[in-house]
Amino acid sequence: MEFALTVNTPFNGIGILCGTNNTGIHAVELYDRTTETLLRSVNVDLTGKAAGTFYYANMTPITLVAGHQIRPPDESDGGRRPDTGQMSAPRP
C-alpha cells in the first residue's frame, strides 16, 4: 500500500502491529517511492507485547513532502507487509 501526501507532513515515529506469537526486535522502514529513497529505519521491540496492538519507535523527525508517494512502514526482516494491516499513522 502506498499513499500520496497532499500537504507537507511532519513524522516522528513509525510503528508495527504485533501479530500472534510475534516477538523480538523488528526493523521497520519508511520509503519515499517517488525518489526510491529509504527515509528512516527504526527497531521496534515486540518482546512480551500484546497481539493486535500497534507499538511505535521514535525516530529523527522528518517532514514528508506533499505530492510524493510514500510506502508505509515495512518489516525488512521478511515479516508481514503493511498491506496486511501493519500500516501506522504518524503519532500526534
N, C-alpha and C positions, 0 to 999 in steps of 0.2 A: 504494500500500500504506500502510495506517495501522495503528497499534498503540495499545493502552491499557496504561499502566503500572499495576502492582499495588502498587508502593511508590514513594515519592519517590526520584528517581534523579539524582545529580549528573552533569553532562555538561560537558566542557571542550574538545571538539573534534568536528568533523564532517569526513567525507571523501567522496571520489568515486572510482569505479572508472575508471581510464584505459582508454579504448577504443582500438581500432586507428586510427591516424592522428589521435588526439585530442591537441591541443597548445594552448598558450596558457593564459590565465587564465580560470577558470570560477567564477562566483558560485554558491555552494551555500547553500541556505536550509533552515531548520528551523521548522516551523509547529506551533502548538497549534490543532488543528481544533476543539476544544471551545469555545474563545473566539475563533476565527478571527484569531489573533494571530501575526505574524511574531516568532519568539523570537530568532533570530540569523541573520546572513548573513555568510559569510566568502568570501574568494577563495582558490582552490587553483590553483597554477601547475603545469600538466602539460607544460610545455615540456621536451622531452628525456626524458620519463618512459616507463617500460615499460608496454606494454599488458597488461591483465589484473591489474594491481596497484592496490590502494587507496592513495590519498595523502590526507593529512589536513592540516587547518589548525587551529591553536589558536584558541580564542575565549574571550571573557569567560565564566567559569564560570556555569552556570545550574543550578538544580535543577528537573527536570521533575516535575510534580505527579501523584501517583497518581490514577487514575481519569480522567485527561484523554486524549483521543485525540490522538496525535502523528503528524504526517506526516513521514516521514523526509526526509533531505536531498534537494533537488531543484535542478537547474540552472535558474536564472532566465533564462538566455540562449537557451532553446529547445532545449537538448540533450536527451539521453535522460533519461527519468524513472526514479525509483528502482525501480519495479516491473519494470524490465528488468535488475535486478541491481546497481544502484548504491547500495543502502542500506548504510550502515556502522553499526557498533556504537560505543558510547562507548569511548574509549580508556582503558586501565587506568591 
